[in-house]
Amino acid sequence: MNGIDLLPLAVGHMIGLGAIGSCLGVGFLGSKFLESSARQPELMESLQTKVFLMVGVLDGAFIIATGIGLWFATANPFRH
């Protein structure tokens, strides 16, 4: 077994673990935003912009990992 045989497993891990991490991050971020806005409603607008910025960063990291994984799956750079 060589490295090329493990490529689908690696691509699946890149996409799957990235999706799980992104979903958990967005979930925790959303729950903490709701908790903090319930405690201090006057800060809700400023916190909302920061939450949306962080959700974009989290989703951007997942989309980049998915793109790299799909690139490896289709145009394999490790093939001889």
PDB file of N, CA, C and O in Angstrom:
ATOM      1  N   MET A   1       0.850  -1.167   0.000  1.00  0.00           N
ATOM      2  CA  MET A   1       0.000   0.000   0.000  1.00  0.00           C
ATOM      3  C   MET A   1       0.901   1.237   0.000  1.00  0.00           C
ATOM      4  O   MET A   1       1.797   1.373   0.833  1.00  0.00           O
ATOM      5  N   ASN A   2       0.647   2.106  -0.928  1.00  0.00           N
ATOM      6  CA  ASN A   2       1.427   3.343  -0.989  1.00  0.00           C
ATOM      7  C   ASN A   2       0.533   4.540  -0.638  1.00  0.00           C
ATOM      8  O   ASN A   2      -0.649   4.387  -0.328  1.00  0.00           O
ATOM      9  N   GLY A   3       1.121   5.705  -0.697  1.00  0.00           N
ATOM     10  CA  GLY A   3       0.417   6.911  -0.271  1.00  0.00           C
ATOM     11  C   GLY A   3      -0.772   7.264  -1.143  1.00  0.00           C
ATOM     12  O   GLY A   3      -1.731   7.870  -0.665  1.00  0.00           O
ATOM     13  N   ILE A   4      -0.723   6.889  -2.429  1.00  0.00           N
ATOM     14  CA  ILE A   4      -1.818   7.232  -3.335  1.00  0.00           C
ATOM     15  C   ILE A   4      -3.100   6.477  -2.982  1.00  0.00           C
ATOM     16  O   ILE A   4      -4.201   6.945  -3.271  1.00  0.00           O
ATOM     17  N   ASP A   5      -2.952   5.307  -2.355  1.00  0.00           N
ATOM     18  CA  ASP A   5      -4.131   4.534  -1.959  1.00  0.00           C
ATOM     19  C   ASP A   5      -4.848   5.160  -0.768  1.00  0.00           C
ATOM     20  O   ASP A   5      -6.039   4.923  -0.568  1.00  0.00           O
ATOM     21  N   LEU A   6      -4.151   5.938   0.006  1.00  0.00           N
ATOM     22  CA  LEU A   6      -4.743   6.574   1.180  1.00  0.00           C
ATOM     23  C   LEU A   6      -5.323   7.953   0.889  1.00  0.00           C
ATOM     24  O   LEU A   6      -5.861   8.606   1.784  1.00  0.00           O
ATOM     25  N   LEU A   7      -5.215   8.397  -0.362  1.00  0.00           N
ATOM     26  CA  LEU A   7      -5.691   9.740  -0.708  1.00  0.00           C
ATOM     27  C   LEU A   7      -7.193   9.928  -0.477  1.00  0.00           C
ATOM     28  O   LEU A   7      -7.580  10.960   0.070  1.00  0.00           O
ATOM     29  N   PRO A   8      -8.061   8.981  -0.867  1.00  0.00           N
ATOM     30  CA  PRO A   8      -9.497   9.200  -0.571  1.00  0.00           C
ATOM     31  C   PRO A   8      -9.787   9.298   0.924  1.00  0.00           C
ATOM     32  O   PRO A   8     -10.661  10.058   1.339  1.00  0.00           O
ATOM     33  N   LEU A   9      -9.067   8.542   1.721  1.00  0.00           N
ATOM     34  CA  LEU A   9      -9.243   8.630   3.168  1.00  0.00           C
ATOM     35  C   LEU A   9      -8.818  10.002   3.688  1.00  0.00           C
ATOM     36  O   LEU A   9      -9.489  10.580   4.543  1.00  0.00           O
ATOM     37  N   ALA A  10      -7.717  10.512   3.178  1.00  0.00           N
ATOM     38  CA  ALA A  10      -7.247  11.829   3.602  1.00  0.00           C
ATOM     39  C   ALA A  10      -8.204  12.929   3.173  1.00  0.00           C
ATOM     40  O   ALA A  10      -8.463  13.861   3.934  1.00  0.00           O
ATOM     41  N   VAL A  11      -8.731  12.827   1.958  1.00  0.00           N
ATOM     42  CA  VAL A  11      -9.685  13.829   1.474  1.00  0.00           C
ATOM     43  C   VAL A  11     -10.962  13.784   2.306  1.00  0.00           C
ATOM     44  O   VAL A  11     -11.513  14.827   2.657  1.00  0.00           O
ATOM     45  N   GLY A  12     -11.429  12.588   2.620  1.00  0.00           N
ATOM     46  CA  GLY A  12     -12.623  12.463   3.457  1.00  0.00           C
ATOM     47  C   GLY A  12     -12.420  13.054   4.838  1.00  0.00           C
ATOM     48  O   GLY A  12     -13.325  13.675   5.395  1.00  0.00           O
ATOM     49  N   HIS A  13     -11.227  12.859   5.390  1.00  0.00           N
ATOM     50  CA  HIS A  13     -10.937  13.445   6.699  1.00  0.00           C
ATOM     51  C   HIS A  13     -10.846  14.964   6.619  1.00  0.00           C
ATOM     52  O   HIS A  13     -11.320  15.654   7.521  1.00  0.00           O
ATOM     53  N   MET A  14     -10.246  15.498   5.559  1.00  0.00           N
ATOM     54  CA  MET A  14     -10.158  16.954   5.422  1.00  0.00           C
ATOM     55  C   MET A  14     -11.540  17.586   5.369  1.00  0.00           C
ATOM     56  O   MET A  14     -11.801  18.582   6.044  1.00  0.00           O
ATOM     57  N   ILE A  15     -12.426  17.005   4.566  1.00  0.00           N
ATOM     58  CA  ILE A  15     -13.757  17.585   4.407  1.00  0.00           C
ATOM     59  C   ILE A  15     -14.621  17.308   5.634  1.00  0.00           C
ATOM     60  O   ILE A  15     -15.286  18.210   6.142  1.00  0.00           O
ATOM     61  N   GLY A  16     -14.614  16.065   6.110  1.00  0.00           N
ATOM     62  CA  GLY A  16     -15.484  15.690   7.223  1.00  0.00           C
ATOM     63  C   GLY A  16     -15.122  16.349   8.534  1.00  0.00           C
ATOM     64  O   GLY A  16     -15.992  16.882   9.223  1.00  0.00           O
ATOM     65  N   LEU A  17     -13.850  16.321   8.886  1.00  0.00           N
ATOM     66  CA  LEU A  17     -13.437  16.939  10.147  1.00  0.00           C
ATOM     67  C   LEU A  17     -13.554  18.458  10.090  1.00  0.00           C
ATOM     68  O   LEU A  17     -13.851  19.107  11.093  1.00  0.00           O
ATOM     69  N   GLY A  18     -13.317  19.018   8.902  1.00  0.00           N
ATOM     70  CA  GLY A  18     -13.527  20.457   8.748  1.00  0.00           C
ATOM     71  C   GLY A  18     -14.978  20.845   8.929  1.00  0.00           C
ATOM     72  O   GLY A  18     -15.283  21.871   9.537  1.00  0.00           O
ATOM     73  N   ALA A  19     -15.878  20.022   8.399  1.00  0.00           N
ATOM     74  CA  ALA A  19     -17.315  20.299   8.552  1.00  0.00           C
ATOM     75  C   ALA A  19     -17.742  20.165  10.006  1.00  0.00           C
ATOM     76  O   ALA A  19     -18.496  20.998  10.510  1.00  0.00           O
ATOM     77  N   ILE A  20     -17.269  19.130  10.682  1.00  0.00           N
ATOM     78  CA  ILE A  20     -17.631  18.948  12.096  1.00  0.00           C
ATOM     79  C   ILE A  20     -17.100  20.104  12.934  1.00  0.00           C
ATOM     80  O   ILE A  20     -17.817  20.644  13.777  1.00  0.00           O
ATOM     81  N   GLY A  21     -15.857  20.481  12.707  1.00  0.00           N
ATOM     82  CA  GLY A  21     -15.280  21.584  13.473  1.00  0.00           C
ATOM     83  C   GLY A  21     -15.982  22.901  13.218  1.00  0.00           C
ATOM     84  O   GLY A  21     -16.205  23.684  14.141  1.00  0.00           O
ATOM     85  N   SER A  22     -16.332  23.146  11.965  1.00  0.00           N
ATOM     86  CA  SER A  22     -17.028  24.388  11.639  1.00  0.00           C
ATOM     87  C   SER A  22     -18.415  24.422  12.261  1.00  0.00           C
ATOM     88  O   SER A  22     -18.836  25.452  12.787  1.00  0.00           O
ATOM     89  N   CYS A  23     -19.129  23.300  12.204  1.00  0.00           N
ATOM     90  CA  CYS A  23     -20.472  23.253  12.805  1.00  0.00           C
ATOM     91  C   CYS A  23     -20.418  23.422  14.318  1.00  0.00           C
ATOM     92  O   CYS A  23     -21.239  24.135  14.896  1.00  0.00           O
ATOM     93  N   LEU A  24     -19.462  22.773  14.956  1.00  0.00           N
ATOM     94  CA  LEU A  24     -19.334  22.946  16.402  1.00  0.00           C
ATOM     95  C   LEU A  24     -18.965  24.381  16.756  1.00  0.00           C
ATOM     96  O   LEU A  24     -19.497  24.940  17.715  1.00  0.00           O
ATOM     97  N   GLY A  25     -18.070  24.974  15.998  1.00  0.00           N
ATOM     98  CA  GLY A  25     -17.667  26.351  16.265  1.00  0.00           C
ATOM     99  C   GLY A  25     -18.808  27.329  16.106  1.00  0.00           C
ATOM    100  O   GLY A  25     -18.983  28.221  16.935  1.00  0.00           O
ATOM    101  N   VAL A  26     -19.593  27.171  15.044  1.00  0.00           N
ATOM    102  CA  VAL A  26     -20.735  28.062  14.834  1.00  0.00           C
ATOM    103  C   VAL A  26     -21.791  27.848  15.919  1.00  0.00           C
ATOM    104  O   VAL A  26     -22.423  28.802  16.372  1.00  0.00           O
ATOM    105  N   GLY A  27     -21.978  26.602  16.330  1.00  0.00           N
ATOM    106  CA  GLY A  27     -22.948  26.325  17.398  1.00  0.00           C
ATOM    107  C   GLY A  27     -22.552  26.945  18.717  1.00  0.00           C
ATOM    108  O   GLY A  27     -23.376  27.569  19.386  1.00  0.00           O
ATOM    109  N   PHE A  28     -21.287  26.777  19.100  1.00  0.00           N
ATOM    110  CA  PHE A  28     -20.821  27.381  20.354  1.00  0.00           C
ATOM    111  C   PHE A  28     -20.849  28.902  20.279  1.00  0.00           C
ATOM    112  O   PHE A  28     -21.205  29.575  21.247  1.00  0.00           O
ATOM    113  N   LEU A  29     -20.472  29.436  19.125  1.00  0.00           N
ATOM    114  CA  LEU A  29     -20.484  30.887  18.958  1.00  0.00           C
ATOM    115  C   LEU A  29     -21.898  31.436  19.065  1.00  0.00           C
ATOM    116  O   LEU A  29     -22.121  32.464  19.705  1.00  0.00           O
ATOM    117  N   GLY A  30     -22.850  30.757  18.443  1.00  0.00           N
ATOM    118  CA  GLY A  30     -24.240  31.197  18.516  1.00  0.00           C
ATOM    119  C   GLY A  30     -24.804  31.105  19.920  1.00  0.00           C
ATOM    120  O   GLY A  30     -25.532  31.995  20.358  1.00  0.00           O
ATOM    121  N   SER A  31     -24.471  30.032  20.632  1.00  0.00           N
ATOM    122  CA  SER A  31     -24.993  29.891  21.996  1.00  0.00           C
ATOM    123  C   SER A  31     -24.401  30.947  22.927  1.00  0.00           C
ATOM    124  O   SER A  31     -25.103  31.490  23.780  1.00  0.00           O
ATOM    125  N   LYS A  32     -23.121  31.236  22.766  1.00  0.00           N
ATOM    126  CA  LYS A  32     -22.509  32.266  23.614  1.00  0.00           C
ATOM    127  C   LYS A  32     -23.025  33.662  23.253  1.00  0.00           C
ATOM    128  O   LYS A  32     -23.137  34.529  24.119  1.00  0.00           O
ATOM    129  N   PHE A  33     -23.338  33.874  21.974  1.00  0.00           N
ATOM    130  CA  PHE A  33     -23.919  35.160  21.586  1.00  0.00           C
ATOM    131  C   PHE A  33     -25.294  35.344  22.214  1.00  0.00           C
ATOM    132  O   PHE A  33     -25.602  36.413  22.741  1.00  0.00           O
ATOM    133  N   LEU A  34     -26.120  34.300  22.160  1.00  0.00           N
ATOM    134  CA  LEU A  34     -27.449  34.405  22.779  1.00  0.00           C
ATOM    135  C   LEU A  34     -27.345  34.602  24.283  1.00  0.00           C
ATOM    136  O   LEU A  34     -28.106  35.372  24.869  1.00  0.00           O
ATOM    137  N   GLU A  35     -26.405  33.908  24.903  1.00  0.00           N
ATOM    138  CA  GLU A  35     -26.223  34.055  26.347  1.00  0.00           C
ATOM    139  C   GLU A  35     -25.773  35.463  26.715  1.00  0.00           C
ATOM    140  O   GLU A  35     -26.282  36.058  27.664  1.00  0.00           O
ATOM    141  N   SER A  36     -24.815  35.989  25.958  1.00  0.00           N
ATOM    142  CA  SER A  36     -24.312  37.329  26.288  1.00  0.00           C
ATOM    143  C   SER A  36     -25.319  38.417  25.948  1.00  0.00           C
ATOM    144  O   SER A  36     -25.389  39.432  26.642  1.00  0.00           O
ATOM    145  N   SER A  37     -26.102  38.219  24.885  1.00  0.00           N
ATOM    146  CA  SER A  37     -27.109  39.239  24.577  1.00  0.00           C
ATOM    147  C   SER A  37     -28.279  39.193  25.556  1.00  0.00           C
ATOM    148  O   SER A  37     -28.961  40.199  25.751  1.00  0.00           O
ATOM    149  N   ALA A  38     -28.515  38.041  26.169  1.00  0.00           N
ATOM    150  CA  ALA A  38     -29.548  37.984  27.207  1.00  0.00           C
ATOM    151  C   ALA A  38     -29.071  38.661  28.484  1.00  0.00           C
ATOM    152  O   ALA A  38     -29.864  39.258  29.213  1.00  0.00           O
ATOM    153  N   ARG A  39     -27.771  38.564  28.751  1.00  0.00           N
ATOM    154  CA  ARG A  39     -27.236  39.191  29.966  1.00  0.00           C
ATOM    155  C   ARG A  39     -27.122  40.706  29.824  1.00  0.00           C
ATOM    156  O   ARG A  39     -27.431  41.455  30.751  1.00  0.00           O
ATOM    157  N   GLN A  40     -26.666  41.150  28.630  1.00  0.00           N
ATOM    158  CA  GLN A  40     -26.499  42.588  28.389  1.00  0.00           C
ATOM    159  C   GLN A  40     -27.105  42.955  27.038  1.00  0.00           C
ATOM    160  O   GLN A  40     -26.393  42.985  26.035  1.00  0.00           O
ATOM    161  N   PRO A  41     -28.384  43.230  26.995  1.00  0.00           N
ATOM    162  CA  PRO A  41     -29.052  43.512  25.715  1.00  0.00           C
ATOM    163  C   PRO A  41     -28.545  44.771  25.015  1.00  0.00           C
ATOM    164  O   PRO A  41     -28.692  44.904  23.800  1.00  0.00           O
ATOM    165  N   GLU A  42     -27.957  45.685  25.761  1.00  0.00           N
ATOM    166  CA  GLU A  42     -27.481  46.925  25.126  1.00  0.00           C
ATOM    167  C   GLU A  42     -26.254  46.693  24.250  1.00  0.00           C
ATOM    168  O   GLU A  42     -25.940  47.534  23.409  1.00  0.00           O
ATOM    169  N   LEU A  43     -25.558  45.582  24.425  1.00  0.00           N
ATOM    170  CA  LEU A  43     -24.391  45.264  23.603  1.00  0.00           C
ATOM    171  C   LEU A  43     -24.718  44.360  22.417  1.00  0.00           C
ATOM    172  O   LEU A  43     -23.811  43.914  21.713  1.00  0.00           O
ATOM    173  N   MET A  44     -25.993  44.087  22.191  1.00  0.00           N
ATOM    174  CA  MET A  44     -26.374  43.096  21.188  1.00  0.00           C
ATOM    175  C   MET A  44     -25.949  43.491  19.775  1.00  0.00           C
ATOM    176  O   MET A  44     -25.504  42.629  19.017  1.00  0.00           O
ATOM    177  N   GLU A  45     -26.071  44.752  19.400  1.00  0.00           N
ATOM    178  CA  GLU A  45     -25.726  45.165  18.039  1.00  0.00           C
ATOM    179  C   GLU A  45     -24.234  45.052  17.775  1.00  0.00           C
ATOM    180  O   GLU A  45     -23.833  44.586  16.708  1.00  0.00           O
ATOM    181  N   SER A  46     -23.409  45.467  18.717  1.00  0.00           N
ATOM    182  CA  SER A  46     -21.959  45.370  18.492  1.00  0.00           C
ATOM    183  C   SER A  46     -21.491  43.918  18.528  1.00  0.00           C
ATOM    184  O   SER A  46     -20.565  43.542  17.809  1.00  0.00           O
ATOM    185  N   LEU A  47     -22.129  43.109  19.362  1.00  0.00           N
ATOM    186  CA  LEU A  47     -21.767  41.687  19.396  1.00  0.00           C
ATOM    187  C   LEU A  47     -22.218  40.975  18.131  1.00  0.00           C
ATOM    188  O   LEU A  47     -21.558  40.040  17.678  1.00  0.00           O
ATOM    189  N   GLN A  48     -23.327  41.403  17.559  1.00  0.00           N
ATOM    190  CA  GLN A  48     -23.857  40.740  16.371  1.00  0.00           C
ATOM    191  C   GLN A  48     -22.902  40.884  15.189  1.00  0.00           C
ATOM    192  O   GLN A  48     -22.711  39.932  14.433  1.00  0.00           O
ATOM    193  N   THR A  49     -22.309  42.048  15.023  1.00  0.00           N
ATOM    194  CA  THR A  49     -21.368  42.222  13.916  1.00  0.00           C
ATOM    195  C   THR A  49     -20.140  41.337  14.108  1.00  0.00           C
ATOM    196  O   THR A  49     -19.625  40.769  13.145  1.00  0.00           O
ATOM    197  N   LYS A  50     -19.674  41.220  15.343  1.00  0.00           N
ATOM    198  CA  LYS A  50     -18.520  40.366  15.617  1.00  0.00           C
ATOM    199  C   LYS A  50     -18.848  38.892  15.419  1.00  0.00           C
ATOM    200  O   LYS A  50     -18.005  38.121  14.961  1.00  0.00           O
ATOM    201  N   VAL A  51     -20.063  38.504  15.761  1.00  0.00           N
ATOM    202  CA  VAL A  51     -20.480  37.113  15.576  1.00  0.00           C
ATOM    203  C   VAL A  51     -20.532  36.782  14.091  1.00  0.00           C
ATOM    204  O   VAL A  51     -20.041  35.731  13.678  1.00  0.00           O
ATOM    205  N   PHE A  52     -21.114  37.654  13.285  1.00  0.00           N
ATOM    206  CA  PHE A  52     -21.190  37.383  11.855  1.00  0.00           C
ATOM    207  C   PHE A  52     -19.808  37.366  11.216  1.00  0.00           C
ATOM    208  O   PHE A  52     -19.567  36.589  10.291  1.00  0.00           O
ATOM    209  N   LEU A  53     -18.906  38.202  11.689  1.00  0.00           N
ATOM    210  CA  LEU A  53     -17.530  38.167  11.195  1.00  0.00           C
ATOM    211  C   LEU A  53     -16.854  36.844  11.525  1.00  0.00           C
ATOM    212  O   LEU A  53     -16.177  36.264  10.675  1.00  0.00           O
ATOM    213  N   MET A  54     -17.030  36.368  12.733  1.00  0.00           N
ATOM    214  CA  MET A  54     -16.420  35.095  13.133  1.00  0.00           C
ATOM    215  C   MET A  54     -17.055  33.901  12.421  1.00  0.00           C
ATOM    216  O   MET A  54     -16.360  32.937  12.100  1.00  0.00           O
ATOM    217  N   VAL A  55     -18.355  33.953  12.172  1.00  0.00           N
ATOM    218  CA  VAL A  55     -19.003  32.880  11.413  1.00  0.00           C
ATOM    219  C   VAL A  55     -18.448  32.837   9.992  1.00  0.00           C
ATOM    220  O   VAL A  55     -18.242  31.759   9.433  1.00  0.00           O
ATOM    221  N   GLY A  56     -18.209  33.992   9.419  1.00  0.00           N
ATOM    222  CA  GLY A  56     -17.603  34.037   8.086  1.00  0.00           C
ATOM    223  C   GLY A  56     -16.201  33.464   8.068  1.00  0.00           C
ATOM    224  O   GLY A  56     -15.825  32.772   7.122  1.00  0.00           O
ATOM    225  N   VAL A  57     -15.424  33.743   9.101  1.00  0.00           N
ATOM    226  CA  VAL A  57     -14.068  33.195   9.183  1.00  0.00           C
ATOM    227  C   VAL A  57     -14.116  31.678   9.353  1.00  0.00           C
ATOM    228  O   VAL A  57     -13.349  30.957   8.714  1.00  0.00           O
ATOM    229  N   LEU A  58     -15.003  31.197  10.202  1.00  0.00           N
ATOM    230  CA  LEU A  58     -15.130  29.748  10.407  1.00  0.00           C
ATOM    231  C   LEU A  58     -15.572  29.044   9.129  1.00  0.00           C
ATOM    232  O   LEU A  58     -15.012  28.009   8.768  1.00  0.00           O
ATOM    233  N   ASP A  59     -16.565  29.592   8.445  1.00  0.00           N
ATOM    234  CA  ASP A  59     -17.029  28.972   7.213  1.00  0.00           C
ATOM    235  C   ASP A  59     -15.986  29.103   6.105  1.00  0.00           C
ATOM    236  O   ASP A  59     -15.867  28.217   5.259  1.00  0.00           O
ATOM    237  N   GLY A  60     -15.243  30.182   6.103  1.00  0.00           N
ATOM    238  CA  GLY A  60     -14.184  30.335   5.108  1.00  0.00           C
ATOM    239  C   GLY A  60     -13.096  29.289   5.256  1.00  0.00           C
ATOM    240  O   GLY A  60     -12.596  28.763   4.261  1.00  0.00           O
ATOM    241  N   ALA A  61     -12.729  28.985   6.485  1.00  0.00           N
ATOM    242  CA  ALA A  61     -11.717  27.951   6.712  1.00  0.00           C
ATOM    243  C   ALA A  61     -12.216  26.591   6.251  1.00  0.00           C
ATOM    244  O   ALA A  61     -11.447  25.816   5.682  1.00  0.00           O
ATOM    245  N   PHE A  62     -13.490  26.285   6.485  1.00  0.00           N
ATOM    246  CA  PHE A  62     -14.052  25.017   6.031  1.00  0.00           C
ATOM    247  C   PHE A  62     -14.109  24.950   4.511  1.00  0.00           C
ATOM    248  O   PHE A  62     -13.802  23.911   3.927  1.00  0.00           O
ATOM    249  N   ILE A  63     -14.495  26.035   3.869  1.00  0.00           N
ATOM    250  CA  ILE A  63     -14.596  26.045   2.411  1.00  0.00           C
ATOM    251  C   ILE A  63     -13.220  25.914   1.777  1.00  0.00           C
ATOM    252  O   ILE A  63     -13.085  25.249   0.749  1.00  0.00           O
ATOM    253  N   ILE A  64     -12.198  26.528   2.358  1.00  0.00           N
ATOM    254  CA  ILE A  64     -10.838  26.376   1.840  1.00  0.00           C
ATOM    255  C   ILE A  64     -10.364  24.938   1.980  1.00  0.00           C
ATOM    256  O   ILE A  64      -9.759  24.400   1.053  1.00  0.00           O
ATOM    257  N   ALA A  65     -10.627  24.304   3.121  1.00  0.00           N
ATOM    258  CA  ALA A  65     -10.242  22.900   3.309  1.00  0.00           C
ATOM    259  C   ALA A  65     -10.995  21.995   2.341  1.00  0.00           C
ATOM    260  O   ALA A  65     -10.423  21.031   1.831  1.00  0.00           O
ATOM    261  N   THR A  66     -12.253  22.284   2.082  1.00  0.00           N
ATOM    262  CA  THR A  66     -13.019  21.495   1.114  1.00  0.00           C
ATOM    263  C   THR A  66     -12.456  21.667  -0.286  1.00  0.00           C
ATOM    264  O   THR A  66     -12.339  20.695  -1.033  1.00  0.00           O
ATOM    265  N   GLY A  67     -12.110  22.883  -0.646  1.00  0.00           N
ATOM    266  CA  GLY A  67     -11.528  23.129  -1.967  1.00  0.00           C
ATOM    267  C   GLY A  67     -10.202  22.413  -2.160  1.00  0.00           C
ATOM    268  O   GLY A  67      -9.955  21.834  -3.218  1.00  0.00           O
ATOM    269  N   ILE A  68      -9.355  22.448  -1.150  1.00  0.00           N
ATOM    270  CA  ILE A  68      -8.072  21.751  -1.247  1.00  0.00           C
ATOM    271  C   ILE A  68      -8.290  20.247  -1.319  1.00  0.00           C
ATOM    272  O   ILE A  68      -7.617  19.563  -2.090  1.00  0.00           O
ATOM    273  N   GLY A  69      -9.228  19.719  -0.520  1.00  0.00           N
ATOM    274  CA  GLY A  69      -9.520  18.293  -0.562  1.00  0.00           C
ATOM    275  C   GLY A  69     -10.055  17.854  -1.908  1.00  0.00           C
ATOM    276  O   GLY A  69      -9.653  16.809  -2.418  1.00  0.00           O
ATOM    277  N   LEU A  70     -10.954  18.631  -2.496  1.00  0.00           N
ATOM    278  CA  LEU A  70     -11.480  18.284  -3.806  1.00  0.00           C
ATOM    279  C   LEU A  70     -10.426  18.436  -4.891  1.00  0.00           C
ATOM    280  O   LEU A  70     -10.441  17.693  -5.873  1.00  0.00           O
ATOM    281  N   TRP A  71      -9.518  19.378  -4.732  1.00  0.00           N
ATOM    282  CA  TRP A  71      -8.414  19.518  -5.683  1.00  0.00           C
ATOM    283  C   TRP A  71      -7.519  18.288  -5.637  1.00  0.00           C
ATOM    284  O   TRP A  71      -7.104  17.775  -6.676  1.00  0.00           O
ATOM    285  N   PHE A  72      -7.221  17.814  -4.418  1.00  0.00           N
ATOM    286  CA  PHE A  72      -6.426  16.607  -4.288  1.00  0.00           C
ATOM    287  C   PHE A  72      -7.145  15.397  -4.877  1.00  0.00           C
ATOM    288  O   PHE A  72      -6.506  14.508  -5.440  1.00  0.00           O
ATOM    289  N   ALA A  73      -8.456  15.361  -4.752  1.00  0.00           N
ATOM    290  CA  ALA A  73      -9.225  14.206  -5.246  1.00  0.00           C
ATOM    291  C   ALA A  73      -9.313  14.175  -6.759  1.00  0.00           C
ATOM    292  O   ALA A  73      -9.302  13.096  -7.351  1.00  0.00           O
ATOM    293  N   THR A  74      -9.400  15.330  -7.399  1.00  0.00           N
ATOM    294  CA  THR A  74      -9.582  15.344  -8.833  1.00  0.00           C
ATOM    295  C   THR A  74      -8.282  15.475  -9.600  1.00  0.00           C
ATOM    296  O   THR A  74      -8.024  14.673 -10.498  1.00  0.00           O
ATOM    297  N   ALA A  75      -7.467  16.440  -9.283  1.00  0.00           N
ATOM    298  CA  ALA A  75      -6.195  16.647  -9.967  1.00  0.00           C
ATOM    299  C   ALA A  75      -5.082  16.318  -8.994  1.00  0.00           C
ATOM    300  O   ALA A  75      -4.457  17.210  -8.420  1.00  0.00           O
ATOM    301  N   ASN A  76      -4.843  15.047  -8.815  1.00  0.00           N
ATOM    302  CA  ASN A  76      -3.951  14.571  -7.762  1.00  0.00           C
ATOM    303  C   ASN A  76      -2.511  15.057  -8.013  1.00  0.00           C
ATOM    304  O   ASN A  76      -1.887  14.611  -8.976  1.00  0.00           O
ATOM    305  N   PRO A  77      -1.979  15.935  -7.194  1.00  0.00           N
ATOM    306  CA  PRO A  77      -0.613  16.429  -7.387  1.00  0.00           C
ATOM    307  C   PRO A  77       0.450  15.424  -6.951  1.00  0.00           C
ATOM    308  O   PRO A  77       1.633  15.620  -7.230  1.00  0.00           O
ATOM    309  N   PHE A  78       0.044  14.347  -6.268  1.00  0.00           N
ATOM    310  CA  PHE A  78       1.014  13.382  -5.763  1.00  0.00           C
ATOM    311  C   PHE A  78       1.189  12.194  -6.701  1.00  0.00           C
ATOM    312  O   PHE A  78       1.982  11.300  -6.409  1.00  0.00           O
ATOM    313  N   ARG A  79       0.472  12.163  -7.815  1.00  0.00           N
ATOM    314  CA  ARG A  79       0.589  11.064  -8.766  1.00  0.00           C
ATOM    315  C   ARG A  79       1.893  11.193  -9.536  1.00  0.00           C
ATOM    316  O   ARG A  79       2.290  12.296  -9.913  1.00  0.00           O
ATOM    317  N   HIS A  80       2.533  10.115  -9.759  1.00  0.00           N
ATOM    318  CA  HIS A  80       3.818  10.140 -10.487  1.00  0.00           C
ATOM    319  C   HIS A  80       3.615  10.271 -11.964  1.00  0.00           C
ATOM    320  O   HIS A  80       4.586  10.307 -12.719  1.00  0.00           O
TER     321      HIS A  80
END
